[in-house]
Amino acid sequence: MPSKKPRSLWSAPPHTLAKLAILRNYLNAYFAILGRTTNHTREILYVDGFAGPNEYLDHPRGSPTEAMNAAASAIRAAGTNWRAKGVACVFIDREHWIVEHCRRKLSELPPHDRMRFEVLEGRFDEVLPSLIARYPSHFEDDAPLFVFADPFGATGVPFSSVQKILGAERSELFLNFDSDGLIRILKAQAAGNADENLTSIFGNEAWRGVLTAEGDPLKLARSALELFKERLRSIRSVKYVFAFEMQKHEGIPDYHLVFASKHPLGLEKMKEAMRAIARDQGGFTFCDASARIGSLFRFDRPEDWAETVHSQFTGKTVSAPQVWDFVLNETLLVNAKGVLERLEKEKFVTIARKPGAGKRRDLHLMETITFKPGKYLAPSAPKEGLFDGS
Ligand SMILES: C[S@@+](CC[C@H](N)C(=O)[O-])C[C@H]1O[C@@H](n2cnc3c(N)ncnc32)[C@H](O)[C@@H]1O
């Protein structure tokens, strides 16, 4: 990471390129879906709160151009099926030279009559209230809003800003949660202004007792993340929260990319975006070091998750969406179909389907799922660990 106040362009390490690829993959799907389903009177608002210069020493594009390109290609691909009024993009950075550089790079893009952008100079949390005032239909009504927040360090996004964003009806947040920075603040105690900063990050004092200055950094980072996810889920209707761990070296946390949405399709598409880049590294941990040492974690095998899903609901009859939501939030799978197929064949679940559904396991065709009481035991050989170690 460059210094917190860089004076010139910096390079993009592999995990930065991976982050850009996840954003690009996701936004391709996001604009394509929202563009076709949003009322023609509504714009889609895209906010990049920590825009950066939009260029790296060794890479031609930053997150602003990725977003603009994704929107432009979604509009082009939708053709006459595009319904939304357009896409408004707001890019924010606190550094004057970075704002200028970003603006210059964006002005090189071809103009588009359904898109507009502006680059604002200021601190994200200080600029946010003016956006709320200027875009009331996005923050107070149902116009779509997507916020990407990618600060340096752990303190750029107070939880009060997160609440303002996710309080909106149709909003999503993709946040770089700097676990490494957070642990450094915690360990520095008074010198890191720990109390004030952590209370601002989590929005209350729930971190006390959960996070202590002692302990293994990876474990601490994961506890901090779990607490943060819990805080996100405490916001009304935020039902889908998922994180992708970026490690500097194996076992050393760097940051987590956290996604929060109110719609299952959002998380489904984000997992697909993450999965596309994780495929070679394996699993939802991207680690620069593991990119060199090979794959550690499989992520798309339903058999790895049968026990987790069964033990969550053992002995219960639950609605299909409950199982779907659990699988989306708590496993690496994109949907519950594969796990249910396995559990049903092994007679660990009984599925009540809607008339005419046959044996299909699509969400809308299932009513309830009854999980056999007791412990799930895979009928085949001893279950392989999640880490395949190869
Ligand atoms: C990690 S870089 C952004 C990289 C960019 N998102 C990308 O993917 O290409 C973080 C940027 O946030 C800016 N920044 C740091 N703190 C900020 C704050 N509180 N408000 C707005 N911008 C901030 C920095 O000047 C820097 O340009």
The ligand as an SDF file (V2000), in Angstrom:
LIG
                    3D

 27 29  0  0  0  0  0  0  0  0999 V2000
   -7.0980    2.5490   -2.3110 C   0  0  0  0  0  0  0  0  0  0  0  0
   -7.1180    4.1070   -3.0770 S   0  0  0  0  0  0  0  0  0  0  0  0
   -8.4470    3.9640   -4.2000 C   0  0  0  0  0  0  0  0  0  0  0  0
   -8.2150    3.0400   -5.3510 C   0  0  0  0  0  0  0  0  0  0  0  0
   -9.3660    2.9520   -6.2940 C   0  0  0  0  0  0  0  0  0  0  0  0
  -10.5950    2.6690   -5.6120 N   0  0  0  0  0  0  0  0  0  0  0  0
   -9.1090    1.8870   -7.3440 C   0  0  0  0  0  0  0  0  0  0  0  0
   -9.5550    0.7580   -7.1510 O   0  0  0  0  0  0  0  0  0  0  0  0
   -8.5010    2.1790   -8.3710 O   0  0  0  0  0  0  0  0  0  0  0  0
   -7.7890    5.1190   -1.8470 C   0  0  0  0  0  0  0  0  0  0  0  0
   -8.0420    6.5590   -2.2500 C   0  0  0  0  0  0  0  0  0  0  0  0
   -8.8530    7.1370   -1.2420 O   0  0  0  0  0  0  0  0  0  0  0  0
   -8.4390    8.4750   -1.0120 C   0  0  0  0  0  0  0  0  0  0  0  0
   -8.8820    8.7970    0.3490 N   0  0  0  0  0  0  0  0  0  0  0  0
   -8.3330    8.4440    1.5260 C   0  0  0  0  0  0  0  0  0  0  0  0
   -9.1060    8.8270    2.5500 N   0  0  0  0  0  0  0  0  0  0  0  0
  -10.1850    9.4210    2.0050 C   0  0  0  0  0  0  0  0  0  0  0  0
  -11.3840    9.9720    2.5470 C   0  0  0  0  0  0  0  0  0  0  0  0
  -11.6190    9.9950    3.8600 N   0  0  0  0  0  0  0  0  0  0  0  0
  -12.3110   10.4430    1.7070 N   0  0  0  0  0  0  0  0  0  0  0  0
  -12.0990   10.4000    0.3560 C   0  0  0  0  0  0  0  0  0  0  0  0
  -10.9810    9.9090   -0.2210 N   0  0  0  0  0  0  0  0  0  0  0  0
  -10.0520    9.3950    0.6030 C   0  0  0  0  0  0  0  0  0  0  0  0
   -6.9450    8.4560   -1.2270 C   0  0  0  0  0  0  0  0  0  0  0  0
   -6.4970    9.7430   -1.6110 O   0  0  0  0  0  0  0  0  0  0  0  0
   -6.7930    7.4080   -2.3480 C   0  0  0  0  0  0  0  0  0  0  0  0
   -6.7780    8.0330   -3.5950 O   0  0  0  0  0  0  0  0  0  0  0  0
  1  2  1  0
  2  3  1  0
  2 10  1  0
  3  4  1  0
  4  5  1  0
  5  6  1  0
  5  7  1  0
  7  8  2  0
  7  9  1  0
 10 11  1  0
 11 12  1  0
 11 26  1  0
 12 13  1  0
 13 14  1  0
 13 24  1  0
 14 15  1  0
 14 23  1  0
 15 16  2  0
 16 17  1  0
 17 18  1  0
 17 23  2  0
 18 19  1  0
 18 20  2  0
 20 21  1  0
 21 22  2  0
 22 23  1  0
 24 25  1  0
 24 26  1  0
 26 27  1  0
M  CHG  2   2   1   9  -1
M  END
$$$$
